[in-house]
Amino acid sequence: MPFWASLVLAPLIVGLFGVIIERLLLKRIYHLDHLYGFLLTFGMALIIEGCSSGSGLLRRALPRAHHRRHRPRLMIMPDLPPVSSSWRALVICLATWYGIERTRLGAYLRAATENPTLVARLRH
C-alpha cells in the first residue's frame, strides 16, 4: 500500500476500532469504578501487542533473519510458542485485577479514586 494511502487509512481504521471497543466493551462498565476501564484498556493493549508481535498469534511469514535485523534492540522478544504472548497478557491482566481488588494497596487505590481527601488524612 502506498505511503500516502496508509497515512489516510490508518487513523480511520484506528478510529473505527476504537468505536467498536467503546460500543462492545467500555459501554458495559461505565457504571463501575474507573479502575475497571483502566484494567480493560490495559488488558486490550497487552492482547493487541501480543497478537501483533513477531511471537504472537499473527506470526508473519518473513525469514528469521529479517525479523532480527529490523527489530529495535529494546523490543526483541524470544521465540516462544504463538499462544504464549496471549497467555502472558492474560496472566498480567488477572494479576492486575487481583492487585486492585484483593490487596491492601488496591484498597488504597480504590479509596483514593473515590475520596482523595480522606486518604490524604489517613497518612498523617
N, C-alpha and C positions, 0 to 999 in steps of 0.2 A: 504494500500500500504506500503511495507517495506520502512524503512528509507533511505536506500542507493538508491533505485529506485527513491524515491522522490527527493533526493539530485541531481540526474542526470536530471530528467524530469522537475523540477521546473524552472531552468534557461532557458531551451529550450522553455517551454510554455510562460514564460515572454518575451523572445526574440521574439517569433512569434507574441505575442500580440502587442509588440512594433512596429514590422514591419507593421502589419495591420493598427495600428493607424497612423503611418507615411504615408503610402500609401493612406489611405482613407481620413484623416483629415488634417494633418500637411502640406502635399504637396500642398494643395489648398490655404494655407495662407502664403506661402514663400514670395510672393511679398509684403505683408503687413508689418507693423511695428512689431518689435519683441515682443511688449506687447501683441499682439493678440495670438501669440504662447504661451506665458506665461498664458494668460487667458484661452486658450483652455486646456492646460495641467493641470492647477489648477482645472478647472471645471471637467475634466475627473477624476482627483484624488478624488474629492468630490463625484462624482457619483459612482465611484467604491467602495469607503469607505462606502457610504450609502447602496449600494446593498449588500455588504459583511458583514455588521454588523448584530448583532442579531435582530435589529429592522428594517432592510432594506427589500428589496424586496425578498431576498433569505433567508427567515426565516428558521432556522434549526429545525428539528423535535427532539429536545432534551428537557428534562424536564426543567422547570424554575429554579429549584434548581441547576441544572448542570451549567446553564449559569451564575448565580450569584456567584457560588462558584469558578469558574475558570477564571473569568474575572479580569484583573488588576483593582484596585480601580480608577485609573485616567481615565479609558476608559468605565466606566459603563454608558450606555445610558438608558433613561427612556423607559418604554414600551409604544410605540406610534403606531398608525396605520402603516402598512407596507409601505405605499407610502410616509409618512411624511418625511423620510430622504431624499428621492429624491427631494421632493419639497423644503426642506431647502437648498439642494445643488443648485438647480436651482435659488432660491432667492439670495443666496450668489454670484453665478456667474453673475446674472443680476446686482446686486448691485456693484460688482467689475467693470463690464463693464461701468456702469453709472459713477462711480467714475473716471475712466480713461478717458472716452470720454467727459463728460459734466461738470466737475468741474474745478476750478482753479488749484487745486493740480494735477489733471490729465493732465492739460496743461503743468505744470512744468515738470511732469514726461516724457511726450512725447517730450518736448523740450530738456530735459536732455539726452535722448537717441539719439537725432539727433545732438545736438551741445552742449556738456557739457561745453565748454569754455565760450560760450555766457551766459549760465545760471549761471555760477560762477561769471561772471562780473555783472550780474543783482543784486546780493546780496550785492555788495559793493557800 
